[in-house]
């Protein structure tokens, strides 16, 4: 499910065509995650849900994968108007 989208997300990560929102950066800090952890979540993960943003109507995706330490984490991402992958938030799954 959502294989095409996941391939696009992984390509964006591999080419560093992504941005991290302030909210995602703060969430990373709260869970002691690094940018490489974000990348690894996308590269090892699976899309578990597609959502529609209530305010903008844009599609966003919940991706569950592994951090570099092997912990489970979830990232919420979307494709921006410029074609970059946008990390909206990320957090460890406990």
C-alpha positions as CSV (number, residue, x, y, z in Angstrom):
1,X,0.0,0.0,0.0
2,X,1.4,3.5,-0.9
3,X,4.5,1.9,-2.5
4,X,4.7,4.6,-5.2
5,X,4.6,7.4,-2.6
6,X,7.2,5.6,-0.4
7,X,9.6,5.3,-3.3
8,X,9.3,9.1,-3.9
9,X,9.9,9.8,-0.2
10,X,13.0,7.6,-0.2
11,X,14.3,9.3,-3.3
12,X,13.8,12.7,-1.7
13,X,15.7,11.6,1.4
14,X,18.6,10.1,-0.7
15,X,19.0,13.3,-2.6
16,X,18.6,15.5,0.5
17,X,15.5,17.1,-1.0
18,X,13.7,17.6,2.3
19,X,13.1,20.2,4.9
20,X,12.3,19.9,8.6
21,X,9.7,22.1,10.1
22,X,10.4,24.0,13.4
23,X,7.8,21.7,15.1
24,X,9.6,18.5,13.8
25,X,12.9,19.9,14.9
26,X,11.6,20.6,18.4
27,X,10.1,17.1,18.5
28,X,13.4,15.6,17.4
29,X,15.1,17.4,20.2
30,X,12.6,16.2,22.7
31,X,13.3,12.6,21.8
32,X,17.1,13.1,21.2
33,X,16.8,12.2,17.5
34,X,19.2,13.3,14.9
35,X,18.6,14.2,11.2
36,X,20.0,10.8,10.3
37,X,17.3,9.2,12.4
38,X,14.7,11.0,10.3
39,X,16.3,9.8,7.1
40,X,16.4,6.2,8.5
41,X,12.7,6.2,9.4
42,X,11.9,6.9,5.8
43,X,14.5,4.5,4.3
44,X,13.4,1.6,6.6
45,X,9.8,2.4,7.1
46,X,6.4,1.8,5.7
47,X,3.5,4.2,5.2
48,X,0.8,3.2,7.7
49,X,-1.8,5.9,6.9
50,X,-2.6,8.7,4.5
51,X,-4.4,11.7,6.0
52,X,-5.9,14.9,4.7
53,X,-4.9,18.0,6.5
54,X,-8.0,19.7,7.9
55,X,-6.8,23.2,7.2
56,X,-5.1,22.9,3.8
57,X,-6.6,19.8,2.3
58,X,-3.1,18.6,1.5
59,X,-2.2,14.9,1.8
60,X,0.2,13.9,4.6
61,X,1.5,10.5,5.5
62,X,2.4,8.6,8.7
63,X,5.6,6.6,8.2
64,X,6.7,4.1,10.8
65,X,10.4,3.0,10.7
66,X,13.5,2.6,12.7
67,X,16.0,5.1,14.1
68,X,19.7,4.4,13.8
69,X,19.6,2.8,17.2
70,X,16.9,0.5,16.1
71,X,14.1,2.2,18.0
72,X,10.7,2.5,16.4
73,X,9.7,6.0,15.4
74,X,7.0,7.7,13.4
75,X,7.3,10.6,11.0
76,X,4.5,12.6,9.5
77,X,5.5,14.0,6.1
78,X,4.1,15.6,3.0
79,X,5.3,16.7,-0.4
80,X,5.6,20.5,-0.5
81,X,4.8,22.8,-3.4
82,X,8.4,22.9,-4.4
83,X,8.6,19.1,-4.6
84,X,10.6,18.7,-1.4
85,X,9.6,16.2,1.3
86,X,8.5,18.1,4.4
87,X,8.9,16.5,7.9
88,X,5.9,17.9,9.9
89,X,6.8,15.9,13.1
90,X,8.6,12.9,14.3
91,X,8.6,11.0,17.5
92,X,9.7,7.7,19.2
93,X,7.1,5.0,19.6
94,X,7.1,3.8,23.1
